[in-house]
Structures are given as C-alpha cells and as structure tokens.
Amino acid sequence: MKIKQVTNKKYLLKERARTFNNFSYKQYKENRQKDFNKLPIYWAFGEQQFKELLQKLNLQDTLEDLEKLVNIGCGGLMLKSDLPLLKNHNQTYSNDTLIFWLTHNFKFAYDALFYEMNNHEYYYTYDITDTLQSLGLSFEDIEKNAYLKLAYLRARKDYLKACNTCNY
C-alpha cells in the first residue's frame, strides 16, 4: 500500500503552525530569530570580507566556485546547497502561518497585538495601521474574525491601562 502524499495547503499550514502551540508571540519572534541565526548565512560587505569568506569556505575566485554561492540580499551569501534550509525556515515562519495563529488562537493574537502596539507606539499615535501591518493584517481582518476582534479590544484596553499607570 502506498502512502498518499498530502498536498493540501491548509493541512500543511496547520502542521507547520502546530509547532507554535502554547507559545506567546514574543516566543514566536525569539524562536524565529534563533532559527535564522543558525542558518549558514555569511555576510560580506566589501571586497576584503568577500575574499575572507571565500577562504573560509575553501573556495577560489573562479567562475566554477563562485557559482556555488547564492546572494540572498543585504550582503548575505549562502552555498547553493544550503538554500533549502533557508526555504524551510521561510515556510515555517511564513506570513500564512502567522495569520493562521492570529486567527485561531486568542492568547497568541492578544500577545501579538499587545506587543506590536507597544513596538509601534500606539499610545502616542492611536493609529493601529502600523501595528496591523507588522502582523500582515488589516482592520477588515479584525472585523471578520471573532478571535482577532476580542484580542484587539482586550489588548487595546490593557495596553492603554498599562500606559496610563506609567504616567506617559
């Protein structure tokens, strides 16, 4: 009997999202950064650093060896053979996965909204746009989802209460 490979996008999304069960948003962000830091990405911002990188990787300045590297932007380089590690990281921490947790887990949504309100100085601006954009959400998303709506209202209330007690 052959095992049927699951290609259902929603199922795969739930499986990736399951890794964040019982995590706060802050833990999610910390884990995302820790996992990214473990990736074999090398940084070179000039010719001297690039030469040192080639030496570290035992590569020569030849077309054949240079084709073994891939530029991932912002001065970051990886071996082409390690590129699947970055793709896996990006799938695990994709915006789809974040949206899934925000729309299916009240605690996670509350933590995320409270954290990002603080991060985007909501107390000074009273403009939720930057907070929502950082989470890949719109105000319409909040209106459509009961978890998000309740999380937003509670996070806003608790955030403003915390700011008022600090006498900002």
N, C-alpha and C positions, 0 to 999 in steps of 0.2 A: 504494500500500500504506500503510495506517495503522499507525502505531507504537502498539502496545498500551501503555497507561499501567500501570506497575507499582504495584499497591496492596498487595502482600504486605508485611505489617507487619515480618516478620522480615528481609526483604530491605532494606527502608528502614532498619531499625535497623542492619544491617551496614554500609550505605553511610554513615550518619552516624558510626558508630563508627570507620570506616576513617580518619577524619581524625585519630584519636589514635594511629595506628600508630607504634611506636617512641618513644612518649612515656612519660616517667615520670609517676607520679601527681602529683608536685609541678608538673610542667609542665602537666598537665591542669588543675589548680586555678588556676595562674597564667594560663593562656590563657582559662579561663572568666571570671576576674575582669577581664582586659584587654578581652575582648569585651563584657562587661557595661558596663564603663566607657565604651565607645564608643557605647553606645546613647543616643539623645536623650531622656534622662530628666532632668527638672527637679525640684528639691526646694524645697518651701515649707513652713515650719513655723509660720508666723504670717501675719497679715493683711498686714503690710508686705512680707514676702517674696513673698506671692502677688501683690500689686499690682506689684511689680518684675518678676515672672515674666510677667504679662500684658503689661507694657510691652515686655519683651524679645522676646516672641513677636508683637508688634504686634496684640494682641487687646484688646478693650474688655470692660468689666464688664457685658456684656449676655448675655441668655439664649442668643442665637444663637452668640456667640463662646465662651461657657462650655461649650456642648455640643460644641465641637471638642476639648475636653480630656477625658482619662480618668484617674481616680485609680487608681494601681497599688498603693497601700498605703504605709504608713510615711512619709507626706509626699511620696511620689513622684508626679509627674504627667507625662503624655505627651500629645502630639497623637494623636487617634484615628487619623490617617493613618499614624502611625509604629508603631502597635500590632503590625502583622505582624512588625516587626523583633524585638520582644521575644518573640513567639511562636516565631519561628525560633530565637532564642537558646535558649529553654527546651526546644525539641525537640532541638537539637544537644547540649545538655548535660543531657539528661533522665536520670532515675534508671535507666531501661531501658538507655540507652547505657552508663552506668557499670557496671551489673550485667553487661552483655554483655562488657565488657573484663575485669572482675574474674573472670569465669568462663571466659574464652577466652585469657587471656594471663598466664602465670605471672609475668613480670617486673613487669607493671603491678599485679597482685594483691599481690605481695610489697612493692612500693614503697608501695602504698596502706595495707596493714596495718601496716607498719613506721612510716610517717608518722603514722597515726592512733593507734597505740599510744603514740607519743611525745606527740601532741597531747592525748590523754586520760589521761595519766599512769598508764599501765598498770603501771609499776614499783611504784607506791605501793599500788594497789588490787588488782592481779591479777584484776580484773574486766574481761572482754573485751566486756561488753554495750555500753558507750558507744562503743567503737571500732567494733563491728559496726553499731550503729545509725547512726553517721555515714556509713557506706558503704551503707546500705539493705540490710544482710544480717542473717541470724540464724545461730546456731550450727548449725542444721539445714542451712542452705545450704552451710556449710563441709563438713559431713559428707557431703553428697551430691555434691560436685564435687572431683575429684582435683586440679585446678589450685589451687583455694582451700585445700584441706586441706594440700597441700605448702607453699604460700605462707605459710599461717598458721603452720605448725610452724617453718619456717625463719625467718620474720620474728620470731616469739616468741623463738627461740633467739638470734638475732643481736641483738635488742633488749635482752634481759636480759644478754647478754655485754657489750654496749656500756655498759650502765648499771653493771655491776659493775666495769668497768675505770675508770669515772669516780669510783668510790667514793661513790656516793649514799648 
